[in-house]
Amino acid sequence: MLVVEAEVAGCRFPVVGFGGVIVNERHRGRGLAREVVQAALAKAQTLGAAFVILFCHEDRSGLYRKLGFTEVRSDVLVVQPDGLAGMPQHTMWRALSPGATWPSGRLVVHSLPF
């Protein structure tokens, strides 16, 4: 988890970025990923950003939807060593502040993917 700068429609703002949550195959189905994400969300709320975002494969997006995340429907660009590149994975967001709504427009994440 880290705080990075995001930009939508020319407006820059901080977001908390979540990295991958991996549960060993032998331990899946026990709610461990849910526990980890909920603990991470609790910590993220103390970091001052209005949103948390993550990148995930399509087959993992259901878990995050159940935890209140919504897919970013616009193009998403992330910093790479050679410039900006399109994010091939699904990008999802969740509000950390009451009443925060995701802005519309292309998302640029001013960070390497997390």
KEKE-3310 file (N, C-alpha, C; in steps of 0.2 Angstrom, whole numbers, plus 5000, padded with zeros to 4 digits):
npx = (5004:5003:5004:5000:5001:4987:4978:4964:4955:4964:4965:4974:4976:4979:4979:4977:4986:4983:4993:4995:4984:4987:4983:4988:4984:4980:4974:4963:4946:4943:4941:4952:4958:4948:4949:4962:4961:4951:4958:4968:4960:4956:4968:4971:4962:4967:4977:4974:4970:4956:4952:4955:4964:4966:4974:4969:4966:4953:4946:4948:4940:4928:4929:4933:4923:4913:4918:4916:4922:4923:4923:4935:4929:4935:4949:4965:4981:4998:5013:5028:5045:5049:5039:5022:5010:4996:4985:4983:4976:4961:4956:4951:4941:4938:4929:4936:4933:4918:4905:4913:4916:4920:4929:4925:4933:4949:4960:4976:4989:5002:5014:5023:5015:5007)
npy = (4994:5011:5029:5038:5049:5054:5058:5066:5072:5084:5087:5084:5073:5064:5046:5031:5017:5000:4985:4968:4955:4939:4923:4908:4893:4882:4888:4895:4902:4903:4916:4924:4933:4943:4948:4953:4963:4971:4975:4982:4993:4999:5004:5012:5023:5031:5038:5050:5051:5053:5042:5024:5014:5000:4987:4974:4957:4951:4940:4941:4952:4951:4948:4960:4969:4964:4970:4983:4990:4998:4997:5007:5015:5022:5025:5020:5026:5023:5027:5022:5016:5021:5031:5035:5022:5011:5003:4986:4978:4977:4992:4997:5006:5014:5023:5032:5042:5049:5052:5055:5055:5046:5055:5059:5054:5051:5042:5045:5038:5043:5035:5020:5005:4997)
npz = (5000:4996:4994:4980:4966:4957:4942:4934:4921:4921:4934:4949:4962:4978:4979:4987:4984:4981:4982:4975:4982:4987:4990:4996:4987:4994:5005:5001:5000:5013:5018:5020:5011:5010:5024:5024:5014:5021:5032:5026:5020:5032:5037:5026:5026:5036:5029:5023:5009:4997:4990:4986:4975:4964:4954:4945:4939:4928:4933:4947:4950:4956:4969:4974:4970:4979:4991:4990:4979:4963:4946:4936:4922:4912:4901:4907:4912:4916:4924:4916:4914:4901:4898:4898:4899:4893:4905:4906:4915:4925:4933:4948:4960:4976:4988:5001:5009:5016:5004:4994:4976:4961:4949:4932:4917:4908:4917:4924:4932:4942:4944:4945:4942:4956)
capx = (5000:5006:5000:5003:4997:4983:4975:4958:4953:4968:4965:4978:4974:4982:4975:4980:4986:4984:4996:4991:4983:4988:4981:4990:4978:4978:4970:4958:4939:4942:4940:4958:4959:4943:4952:4968:4958:4947:4963:4971:4956:4956:4974:4971:4958:4971:4982:4972:4967:4949:4951:4960:4963:4970:4974:4968:4964:4946:4944:4948:4937:4922:4930:4934:4916:4910:4921:4914:4926:4919:4928:4936:4927:4939:4956:4970:4988:5002:5020:5033:5052:5049:5034:5015:5007:4990:4985:4980:4972:4956:4957:4945:4942:4933:4930:4939:4930:4911:4903:4918:4913:4925:4928:4925:4938:4955:4965:4983:4993:5009:5018:5024:5010:5009)
capy = (5000:5017:5035:5040:5055:5052:5064:5065:5079:5089:5088:5079:5071:5058:5040:5025:5011:4993:4980:4962:4951:4933:4918:4901:4889:4877:4892:4899:4900:4904:4923:4927:4939:4948:4950:4957:4969:4975:4978:4988:4998:5003:5008:5017:5028:5035:5041:5056:5052:5051:5036:5019:5011:4994:4984:4966:4953:4951:4934:4943:4958:4950:4949:4968:4972:4963:4974:4990:4993:4999:4998:5013:5014:5026:5023:5021:5026:5022:5028:5017:5019:5025:5036:5032:5016:5009:4998:4981:4975:4981:4996:4998:5012:5014:5030:5032:5048:5049:5057:5055:5051:5046:5059:5055:5056:5047:5042:5044:5036:5046:5030:5014:5001:4994)
capz = (5000:4995:4992:4974:4963:4951:4938:4930:4918:4923:4942:4952:4969:4980:4980:4990:4979:4984:4978:4975:4988:4985:4995:4994:4985:5000:5010:4998:5002:5021:5019:5021:5006:5013:5030:5022:5011:5025:5037:5022:5020:5038:5037:5020:5029:5040:5025:5020:5002:4997:4986:4985:4968:4963:4947:4946:4933:4928:4937:4954:4952:4960:4976:4976:4970:4986:4996:4988:4974:4957:4940:4932:4916:4907:4899:4913:4910:4922:4922:4915:4913:4895:4898:4900:4895:4895:4910:4903:4920:4927:4938:4952:4965:4982:4992:5008:5012:5015:4999:4988:4970:4957:4943:4925:4912:4908:4924:4924:4938:4941:4948:4942:4945:4962)
cpx = (5005:5002:5004:4998:4993:4980:4970:4956:4957:4969:4969:4976:4978:4977:4980:4980:4988:4988:4992:4990:4983:4987:4984:4984:4976:4973:4965:4951:4938:4941:4946:4959:4954:4946:4958:4965:4955:4952:4966:4967:4956:4962:4974:4967:4962:4976:4980:4969:4960:4947:4956:4958:4968:4969:4973:4966:4956:4943:4944:4943:4930:4923:4930:4927:4912:4912:4920:4918:4921:4925:4929:4934:4931:4946:4960:4977:4992:5009:5024:5040:5052:5043:5027:5013:5000:4990:4981:4975:4966:4958:4951:4947:4937:4934:4932:4935:4922:4909:4907:4916:4919:4924:4928:4930:4944:4959:4972:4986:5000:5013:5018:5018:5012:5005)
cpy = (5006:5023:5037:5046:5052:5059:5062:5072:5085:5091:5082:5079:5065:5052:5035:5019:5005:4989:4973:4958:4943:4928:4911:4897:4885:4881:4896:4897:4901:4912:4927:4934:4945:4952:4955:4964:4974:4979:4984:4994:5003:5007:5014:5024:5033:5039:5048:5057:5050:5045:5030:5016:5005:4992:4977:4963:4952:4946:4936:4949:4957:4950:4956:4971:4970:4967:4981:4993:4993:5000:5005:5012:5018:5023:5025:5021:5026:5024:5022:5020:5023:5030:5032:5026:5014:5003:4992:4978:4980:4986:4998:5003:5010:5020:5028:5037:5048:5054:5058:5051:5052:5051:5056:5058:5051:5047:5041:5043:5038:5042:5024:5010:4997:4987)
cpz = (5000:4993:4986:4971:4957:4948:4934:4928:4921:4930:4945:4959:4971:4980:4984:4985:4983:4979:4978:4981:4985:4991:4992:4992:4990:5005:5008:5001:5010:5023:5021:5017:5009:5019:5029:5019:5016:5030:5033:5021:5026:5039:5032:5022:5033:5036:5022:5013:5002:4993:4987:4978:4968:4956:4948:4939:4934:4933:4945:4955:4956:4967:4978:4975:4977:4991:4994:4983:4967:4952:4937:4925:4910:4905:4906:4910:4916:4919:4921:4914:4906:4893:4900:4896:4898:4900:4907:4908:4921:4933:4942:4958:4971:4986:4999:5012:5011:5009:4993:4982:4965:4951:4936:4921:4913:4915:4922:4931:4938:4946:4944:4945:4951:4963)
residu = (MET:LEU:VAL:VAL:GLU:ALA:GLU:VAL:ALA:GLY:CYS:ARG:PHE:PRO:VAL:VAL:GLY:PHE:GLY:GLY:VAL:ILE:VAL:ASN:GLU:ARG:HIS:ARG:GLY:ARG:GLY:LEU:ALA:ARG:GLU:VAL:VAL:GLN:ALA:ALA:LEU:ALA:LYS:ALA:GLN:THR:LEU:GLY:ALA:ALA:PHE:VAL:ILE:LEU:PHE:CYS:HIS:GLU:ASP:ARG:SER:GLY:LEU:TYR:ARG:LYS:LEU:GLY:PHE:THR:GLU:VAL:ARG:SER:ASP:VAL:LEU:VAL:VAL:GLN:PRO:ASP:GLY:LEU:ALA:GLY:MET:PRO:GLN:HIS:THR:MET:TRP:ARG:ALA:LEU:SER:PRO:GLY:ALA:THR:TRP:PRO:SER:GLY:ARG:LEU:VAL:VAL:HIS:SER:LEU:PRO:PHE)
# end
